[in-house]
Amino acid sequence: MAFVLFTFPLGRLQENLLGGLTVPKLILPFLCLLLFAFRAGKISMHPHLPYFLLFAVLTTPSLLFNFDEFSGILLNLTGYAVLFLVVYNGLSSIRELRKILLSYLFGLTLISSVVVLACFTEYDFGESFDRPFVENWYGLPVILGTEDNPGAFATFFVSGLPIAFMFFLTTKNTLTKIGIALICVLFFALVVSTFSRSAIIGGVLGCLLLFYYRRKRKTISLRLLSLLFFFAVIVINISFVFYLVMDFATGDVGLSEVNSVASNKENSQSVRLLVLEHFLPIIAENPFFGVGYGNLSGIMEEMTGYRVNAHNIFLGVAVEFGLIALFFFCMVILLSMRCMTFAITLAENRTDRLTLGCVFASLSGLLFHGMFHEIYVNMMLWFFVALGAGLRHLKRGSYYGH
């Protein structure tokens, strides 16, 4: 499992390296076979897996409407069902959980370092696979990383920032703490460079939750909610000033006002608000199985002139897969979060509480980011959801700065 999370930040680059295969399609089924072999068939059922399977089954009619694309998504969902089994049966202690989270931290740090190298030198490792890590948009270097667009690459840091911050808070060795602090700065700089406001808010939201859990067992409070809301408002308003500064810095490249960072972001926001009013009629006409995966963009182009998707995991599931699938999608997430909050309240050891809180904080950040991007086929989302039921059963332990 540690190897899975270490390689996950390779993102879409996996498809180039493994000939179209990815972690959910290749490595997770292999891990499940090993688990069955080691346990001699004694595998416990993840208590939330039936709800996920119902969600996956209910997506099948929608996926079948798109024969060219449904196989890849269906294989991913099958891999995530295996992920539920591997996580629930493969983790037995918080110490093991920390090792797995640490492997993701190392993997994302490695990818981030290669991306930074591409930013400041002429060597871009991604170009070797026709997938450059950095491109020039509107006169600015824009980081794509190992994904197709900056928003997708920013998703890695929504969970990466809280994980790095958790290790910073729980590590006592001074040199290690300095190294992790530098990783935190690196992650924050890269997520800001993607210009994804939802990812910035989601990542820092997770860090604020962890800062709160240093002394509190209660998972949420009115004071904390007020702080998070205030922070989100600040980021949204400051971001516009930031884009204007970027436009001013690139004003000598001869771009029109339409082809600028600020106008592009403003247009993106207005388009998303425009398409919202059309979702309810579409859902009302296709309540049970949706319009079919991948069909929404064509429908929206006919209705609004813009070829866009839902940009929201909940609306996306409702429109493309139907309301029944949405019910089970929400059910498995809510059940997982309930188990997480219960586990946090039981943790007496500060390091245990922060490690468990890191899982809840990362999932919360991903769900916020998912309100503006469709990440319901993202492995990190389902990894943290799968962890939920098992957290309360993990063995607690003492830690000595590692």
Residue, then its C-alpha position, 0 to 999 in steps of 0.5 A: m500500500a505504501f508503494v501504491l501511494f508513493t507512485f500515485p503522484l505520477g498521475r496521468l504519467q502512469e499511462n505513458l509509463l505502463g502502457g495505459l494502465t494505472v494503479p487502480k487497474l494494475i497494482l491494487p488488484f495485485l495487492c488484493l491477490l497477495l492479501f488473499a494469499f497471506r490471509a488464506g481467504k480470511i478477509s473481512m468485509h469493509p462495512h461501507l463497501p456494499y454502499f460503494l458497490l451499489f454506487a458503482v453498479l448504478t453508474t454502469p447503465s450511464l457508462l454503457f451509453n459511452f462505449d468508448e470510455f466506459s471500460g477505463i472508468l469501470l476498471n477504476l471503480t473496480g480498483y477502488a472496490v479492491l482498495f476498500l478491502v486492501v485498506y480495511n484488512g491491510l492496516s492494523s495500527i496508526r504506526e502503519l498508517r503513518k508509514i503509508l502517509l509518509s510514502y505519499l509525502f515522499g512520492l509527491t515531494l519527488i514529483s514536485s522537485v522534478v516540476v520545480l526543476a522544469c520551472f527553473t531549467e530547460y530540462d522538462f522530464g515530462e517532454s520525454f513522454d509528450r506530457p510537459f510538466v510546465e507550459n506557457w499560458y497567457g505569457l505565464p509558466v503554468i504548472l501542469g505537473t503529471e496531469d492534463n491541467p493545473g486544477a487536476f495537478a493541484t488535487f495532489f496538494v489538497s491532501g499533500l499539504p495536510i499530510a506534510f503539516m501533520f508530520f511537521l506537528t508530530t516530528k520532534n527531531t529538529l533537522t527532520k522538522i526543518g526538512i518537512a517545513l521546506i516541503c510544506v513551503l514547496f507544496f504551498a508554492l506549487v499549489v498557488s502556482t496552479f492558480s486553483r483557488s479551490a485547491i489552495i483553500g482545500g489544502v489550507l483548510g486541512c492544515l487549519l483543521l490539524f492546527y485545531y486538533r492539536r488541543k481539541r478532540k471535538t472535530i468541529s465547532l462554530r468558532l472553527l467554521s467561522l475561521l474557515f469561512f473567513f479564510a475562504v472569503i479572504v482567498i477568493n478576494i485576494s486571488f483577484v488582486f493576484y491575477l491582476v498583478m500577474d496580468f500587469a507583469t505579463g502586459d508586455v507580451g502583446l496579449s489582448e485583454v481577453n487572453s489574460v489570467a484574470s479575465n480567464k478566471e473571471n470568465s471561468q467563474s461566470v460560466r460555472l454560475l451560468v450552467l448551474e441554472h440548467f442542471l435541475p431541468i436536466i436532472a428532472e428529465n433523467p432522474f434515475f440513470g442520468v444523461g450518461y458519462g461524458n455527455l453533459s459537455g455536449i448538452m451544455e454546449e447546445m444549451t449555453g454555447y459553452r462546452v463544460n462539465a459539472h465542475n462539482i462531484f455531487l452535481g456531476v454524479a447526479v447529472e451523469f449517473g442519476l439521483i440513486a447513484l448520488f444517494f449511495f455516493c453521499m452515503v458512503i462518504l457520510l458514513s466514513m466521516r462519521c467513523m473518522t470523527f468518532a475515532i478522533t474523539l477517542a484518541e488520547n495521544r496527541t500524535d494519534r489524534l493528529t494522525l487520525g485528524c489528518v485523514f479527516a482534514s485531507l478528506s474535508g479538503l478534497l470534498f471542498h475542492g470537489m465542489f469546483h472540480e470533478i474528482y469522483v474518479n480520483m483515487m485519493l478521494w476514495f483512499f480517504v473514504a475507505l480509511g474511515a471505517g477502519l480508523r476506530h479499530l487501529k491500534r494506538g501507540s506512542y511515538y518518539g519523534h518519527 
